[in-house]
């Protein structure tokens, strides 16, 4: 319910700050909403970044996935990427 509402394309259809603070998920934990609204929260993990272009914290993937073909399809409020077809290739490593 909450994730689906947060992922809506149109910002006007997403939950307001007030409705988020009253959601069951957030009422069960201590959370400083005032600090969140002002951007003063410290994230639980800050990755070490060497430069603006640093991607060392991301997994490496091949530039192409062989002959795989994908199609972007809108279903309700969420976009999905469907695998249309693929052929196995010994050079492609899916992780």
C-alpha positions in Angstrom: 0.0 0.0 0.0 2.6 2.6 1.1 5.2 1.7 -1.6 2.6 1.7 -4.3 1.4 5.1 -3.3 4.9 6.5 -3.1 5.7 5.2 -6.6 2.9 7.0 -8.4 4.0 8.9 -11.4 2.2 12.2 -10.6 3.4 14.0 -7.5 -0.1 15.2 -6.9 -1.2 11.6 -6.5 1.5 10.7 -4.0 0.8 10.9 -0.2 1.3 14.2 1.6 3.8 14.6 4.4 0.9 14.6 6.8 -0.5 11.3 5.6 2.9 9.7 5.6 3.4 10.6 9.3 0.1 9.0 10.1 0.7 5.8 8.1 0.9 2.6 10.2 4.5 1.9 9.0 5.8 5.1 10.5 3.6 5.3 13.6 5.4 2.2 14.9 8.9 3.7 14.8 10.4 6.9 16.3 11.1 9.3 13.5 12.0 13.0 13.6 9.6 14.3 11.0 10.6 17.9 11.6 14.3 17.1 10.8 13.2 15.1 7.7 11.1 18.0 6.4 14.1 20.4 6.8 16.6 17.9 5.3 18.6 17.6 8.6 18.6 13.8 8.9 21.9 11.9 8.7 21.7 8.7 6.6 22.5 5.4 8.3 25.2 4.7 5.7 27.2 7.2 3.6 29.2 5.4 0.9 32.8 6.5 0.4 32.8 8.5 -2.8 36.1 9.2 -4.5 34.8 11.7 -7.2 31.5 12.8 -8.8 31.9 10.0 -11.4 32.8 7.3 -8.8 30.8 4.1 -9.3 33.0 1.6 -7.4 30.1 0.8 -5.0 27.9 -0.5 -7.9 28.1 -4.0 -9.4 29.5 -4.3 -12.9 27.1 -5.4 -15.7 27.9 -6.1 -19.4 27.1 -3.3 -21.8 24.6 -5.6 -23.6 22.7 -8.7 -22.6 23.3 -10.7 -25.8 20.1 -10.8 -27.8 17.8 -10.0 -24.9 14.9 -7.7 -25.8 12.9 -5.7 -23.3 9.7 -3.7 -23.5 8.6 -0.9 -21.1 4.9 -1.4 -20.3 2.7 0.8 -18.1 0.4 -1.3 -15.8 -1.7 0.9 -13.6 0.5 3.4 -11.8 3.8 1.5 -12.2 6.0 0.9 -15.2 7.3 -2.6 -15.7 10.1 -3.9 -17.9 9.2 -7.2 -19.5 11.8 -9.6 -21.0 10.4 -10.3 -24.5 13.0 -12.8 -25.6 16.6 -13.8 -24.9 19.1 -16.2 -26.2 21.7 -17.8 -23.9 25.3 -16.6 -24.4 28.3 -17.9 -22.5 29.7 -14.3 -22.3 26.7 -12.9 -20.4 26.8 -13.3 -16.7 23.5 -12.5 -15.0 24.0 -11.8 -11.3 
